[in-house]
Amino acid sequence: MAAQQIDKGCDPPVPLEKQREVPSHDHQSMKFIKTESVGGLPTQKPYADRLAAPADRVITISVGVQGSLLVWDPLDAIVLQRNYRIQGASMGMHPRVPVQDAFMSLPIALMPEEGAYLRDKQQARFEDESSLVKMPTLMDVVKFHDARKVQVSQQDEIYDKLRPRHFDLHRDVVYSKYLRELQEAAAVEGVKLPESPDDLWELLRARLLAHPDLQNQVVNVELPTRSWRAQMGGLKMAEIAFHYPETSKERCFYAAYAALMDRGFSVTSGSNYGADFLAFKGDPHLVYSSYMVKVINVAEGDSLDDYLRLGRVATTAKKALLWVMVSEDLLVEFCCSKWSLMK
């Protein structure tokens, strides 16, 4: 695929060898959840574990019913961003803590261009996740409800065992909130409270545990959860071929994406800015995007309205506008523009 150099009005991207010198997020130091058993109760304990994965690891991509491309494996997600400069979009839940947990943010959704680029570089394999989708039979429905009743019963048992432990963990909070109320109730009833702090705590704890409606307002009991994806980790899905691009528009977009990636950019979706892509000169975790990218099919052309609209947005966002023009032969040319007042 041939392409011309970017216009001199815009700085070139950081070369690949230079990008490796730029400090990036230490994905290997992410905290993961390790499930253990303490006193017969399943608990979740965070621990820091440095993950090691080969630099040329083949990424496993699950293809959904509607063509969605999802990466579920944490190691794949790390290698994808650290080694292949492909960010994707985090689709999972994030914890309420400053440090993101990779397990909580999985899966990572990929654009079709990202999946095709990995395929052409022989860095990905595709699995047919749609084979897991089927209409349940009456027997499946009955089995599900029976299994659900067992799970709810198990959760209730775990809750009853963990509840006293959580009261002890939040002893100071419970004291500050309910000690005065206990003293007032004892004065009304004419009951003398114990003088020992430990005995007083046992009395307060027993009164709260005896009132289910009240105890739920004191502390939140965190029950261990299970990931359906982790449980089906041993399930083998059929490997399939990923056919993209197929239409003229898709071929045009993929040619533009591949040309930017081959020149050392990190490329993500530009839908938030009304553009086709965003191009980063370095690690997207550390730097802002330098260019809003608009892909133009030379055979179809483009309108002046698009130029004015994108130019205004790019100036407001302090980015340059990179026009990627793709011919019918998939030859790529670049043109960079900045409005005059933009520095």
N, C-alpha and C positions, 0 to 999 in steps of 0.2 A: 504494500500500500504506500503510494508516494504522497508526500506532503511538503509544502514549502515552510520556510522558517516564519516564526511569529514576527509581526511588524516591530521595528525597533522602538516604537513608542511604548512598548510594554516590556517589562523585565522578563527574561526567560526563567523557566522553573529551575529549582535547585537540582543539580545532577544527582543521580541515584547514589553515587559514592559519597556525595556530600550529605545527602539526607540521612545516611546511616550514622553520620557524625552528630546529627542533631539529637539531643536527649529527648526521648519519648517516654510515654507512660510505661512504667514497669508492670506490664500485664502479668508477669510471672508472680508478682507479690500480692495478687488479689486474694481475698479471704474467701474460703469456701466453707460449706457446712458439712460437718462430719457427724454421722448418726452413730450414737453409742447407746449402751444400756447401763443405767445406773440404778441399782436397787430394783431391777426388774422393770423399770420404766424407761421407755425410749426417750432420749433427750437429744437436742441438737447443740453441738458445741463448735463455735467458729475456731478455725485454726489457719495459720499462714503456711501454705505449702507451695514451694517453688515448682512450677510445672515445667517439664522438659519435653519438647516436641521437635521432631526433625524439621529443618528449615524447608524441605521439599515435601512436606506432608500433603497428601491428597485430601481435599476437603470433601466431605459427604454432604450433599445438598438434597433435601427432601422436596419433591415436587407435589404440590397439593392438587385438589380437585380442579380448582380454577386457575391452575398454573402458577401459584405462589411458590417462591423459592425460599426455603427456610433452612437455616443452619442451627442444629440443636446441640452439637457436641461442644463443650467448653474449650477443649484444646483446638478444635477447628476454628472457633471464634477468635482465639488468641492469635493463631498463625495467620488467619485471614487478615487481621488488621496490622499485625506487627511485621509480617514478612511480605505479604502480597499487596499492601497498601489499599485494601478494599474494606470500607467501613461498614456498609450495610446500614440497616435501621433496626434498633433495639425494639422488640415487640412485647417483651415480657414485663413483669412487675418489678419495680425498684424498691429496695428497702428504705425505711425512714431514717437512714443514717447517711452521713456525708460520703462515705466510701461506697462506691457501687459494687455490688456482688454480681459476679458474672453469671452465676446460676439463676439469680433473680431476674436478670435482664434477657435471658434466652426465651424464645429463639431470635436469631438475627435474620431479618428479611432482606433479600438481595433484589436489586433491579435485574431485569432480563439481560441488560448489557453486561453487568458484573458476572452473572452466571456464564454467559457465552464467552467472556474473556478468559475466565478460569478454565473453561472447557478447551478452548483453542490453545492454551498454554499447558494443557494436560495436567492441570492442578486440581481437578474436581471430578467427582463421579456423582451420578444422579440416581435417586431412589424414588420409586413410585409409591408415595404416601397415600394416594387415592385408593389403593387396594385395601386400606384399613377402613374405608367408609362403606358401610353396608346397612341396609334396612334391618332392624332387629326383628326377630321372630317373636311369637307369643312366649315361647320358652325362654328366650333371651330376656324378655321384659320381666318375667317371673323371677329368674335367677338374679337379675339386677336388684330388684326390690328386696329379695331375701338377703343378698350380700350387703345391701345398704343398711338393713336393720342390724345386721351383725356389726358393721362398722360404727354405727351410731351408738350401739351398746358399749363397744370397746372405748369409744371416745368419752362416754359418760364415766366409765370406770377410771380412765386415766385422769379425767378432770377431778373426780373426787379424791384421788390420791395426790394430785399436784396442788390442789387448793390450799391445804394447810402449809405446804412448803412455800407457796408464794406469799402467804401472810407473814411468815417468818422473814422472808427476804425484804418485805416492805414494812418492817416493824416500826421504823421511825414515822413513816407516813400515816400508818394506822393510829399510832399514839397521838400525833398532833391533831388528827381529825376527830377521834372518838373518845379520847380520855376524859375530856371535860363532860361530854354527854353521859359517860359512865358514872362520873362523880355526882352529877346532878340526879341521875336515876337512883343511885345508892342513898343519897340524902333524902329523897322522897320516900323510899321504901324503908328507911331506917336501918340500912345494912352497912356494916363497917367494912371498908375495903382493906385488903392486905397491905402491909407496909413494904414488903419486899417487892422490888421492881419485877422480878421474875414471876412471882405469884400474881401480881397485878396484871402482867401481860397474859398469863394463862387464863385468867378470868375474862379479860377483854376479848381474847382470841376465841374462847369457848362461846361467848355470847354472840359474836359475829358469825361464827360457823353455824350456829343454831338458827340463823335467820337468812335463808337463801336469797331473798330479795334484797337484803341489805348488803350481804357480802359481795355481791356482784358489782356494787358501786365502790368498793374499796380498792381492789386490785384487778387487773386483767390477767387471767390465766392463759398463758401461751401454750397451745397444744401443738405437738409435733405434726407436721403435715408431710404428705408424700406426693411425689410428682408422678403422674401417670406416664410421662415420657421416660423417667428413670426406671420405672417398673418394667417397661417394655423394651429396655435396652438390648435384651438378647434376641428380640424379634428381627428376623431377616426379611427385608423388603426387596422386591425385584429391582434390579438395575435397569434403567431405561436410557434411551438417547434423548438429549435435549435439543430440540429443533428451533433454533433462533439464530439469526433473523430469517423471516420468511417473506414479508412484504417489502415493497420498495421503501416505505418510510422507516421500517425497522432496520433495513440494511444501511440506510443513511445515518440513523442515530448510532448504530453500532460502529460504523466506520469512524465517526467523530469521537466516540468514547475511546475506542482502541488507539486512535492517533494520539489523544491526550495522555493516556496511560503509558504508551510507549515512550513518550517524551518526559516521563518522570513526575507528572502531576498525580495528585490524589484527587479522584473525581467522585462527587456525590450528587444526589438529586438537587435540582435547583428550583423545585416547585414552590418553595417558600418565598422566592423572589420573582416568580413568574418566568423564570428561565428554564432551559432544558437541563443544564448541569451547573455545578459549582466546581471550580478548579482551585486546588490548594497547592502552594509551592512546597509545603512541608507536611508534617504530621497534623492532620485536622484536629487532634486533641490539643495541640499547642499553638497553632496559628489560625488566623482567620482566612477565609477564602480570598484569593486575589482577583479572580475573574468570575463574572457571570457569563455563562456560555449559552449562545443561541445557535442552534444547528439550522442551516439553510440548505435545502435541496436546490441546486443550481437550476435544474430543469423547471422548477415551479416558481422560484424567486421568492421575494418577501415584500412586505408592505412598509411604507414610510411610518405608518402608525406604530408598528412593532419597534422600529428604531427609536422613535420618540418616547414611547412608553418605557422600554427597557433602559434607554439612556437616562431618563429621569430617575428610575429606581436605582440604577447603578451608581449615579452620582450621590443620591441620598445615602446609600449604603457604603459609600467610599470604596467602590470596586470599579475595576475596568470591565468593559464589555468586550468579550471575545466572540467574534463571529467565525463559525466553522462552516465553510462552504464545501459541500460534497457534490461532485459531479456524477453523471450517470455511470461512469467507469469506477466510481468509488475513490477517486483521487481527492485528497483533502487539502484545502488551503485555509490559512488563518488570516484574519484581519482584526486588529485590536483598535478600539476607539475609546477616547475619553472626552468628556465635555470640557470646554475651555477653562472653566472655573475650578475644575478638580485638580488638586495637587498630588 
